[in-house]
Amino acid sequence: MSASVLIVDDDDLIRKALADRVRHWGHVADEARDGDEALAIASRKEFDLAFLDLAMPGRSGSEVLRAWTESGY
């Protein structure tokens, strides 16, 4: 069974490398460049797991997690 994974990182190289690895393991990976994009994606789709960069411009990973849990994503 494959998992649906959201990868959020402002560093393109890190985000893409992690997404490639997740896909290599047979899972579905969606990517977001920042916290706002992550919340927009999460409002349309359910995820089993999310990797959140804690130090991003704009919304940090912890702010995304807080907004995500408060809104019931």
C-alpha positions in Angstrom: 0.0 0.0 0.0 1.4 3.4 -0.9 1.3 6.4 1.3 0.5 10.0 0.2 3.3 12.3 1.3 3.5 16.1 1.3 7.0 17.5 1.1 7.4 21.2 2.0 10.8 22.9 1.6 11.9 26.2 0.1 15.2 24.6 -1.1 14.4 23.0 -4.5 17.3 20.6 -4.3 16.3 19.2 -0.9 12.6 19.1 -1.8 13.1 17.3 -5.1 15.7 14.8 -3.7 13.3 13.8 -0.9 10.3 13.6 -3.3 12.4 11.4 -5.6 13.3 9.1 -2.7 9.7 8.9 -1.6 8.6 8.0 -5.1 11.4 5.4 -5.4 9.9 3.7 -2.4 6.6 3.4 -4.1 4.7 6.3 -2.5 3.0 9.4 -3.9 4.8 12.6 -3.3 3.4 16.1 -3.6 5.7 19.1 -3.3 5.2 22.6 -1.9 7.8 25.5 -2.0 6.4 27.3 1.0 3.8 27.2 3.8 1.0 28.9 1.9 1.4 26.5 -1.0 1.4 23.6 1.4 -1.8 24.7 3.1 -3.5 25.2 -0.3 -2.5 21.7 -1.4 -3.6 20.2 2.0 -7.0 21.8 1.7 -7.6 19.7 -1.5 -6.0 16.4 -0.6 -5.4 14.2 2.4 -1.9 13.1 3.3 -0.5 10.2 5.4 2.7 12.0 6.1 4.2 15.5 5.7 7.9 16.6 5.8 7.9 20.3 6.8 11.0 22.5 6.7 11.0 24.4 10.0 13.0 27.4 8.7 11.2 28.8 5.6 10.5 32.4 4.6 6.9 33.3 5.3 5.2 30.6 7.2 7.6 28.2 9.0 6.9 24.5 9.1 5.7 24.8 12.7 3.2 27.5 11.6 2.0 25.3 8.8 1.5 22.4 11.3 -0.4 24.7 13.7 -2.7 26.0 10.9 -3.1 22.5 9.5 -4.3 21.0 12.8 -6.4 24.0 13.8 -8.3 23.9 10.5 -8.8 20.1 10.5 -6.8 19.2 7.4 
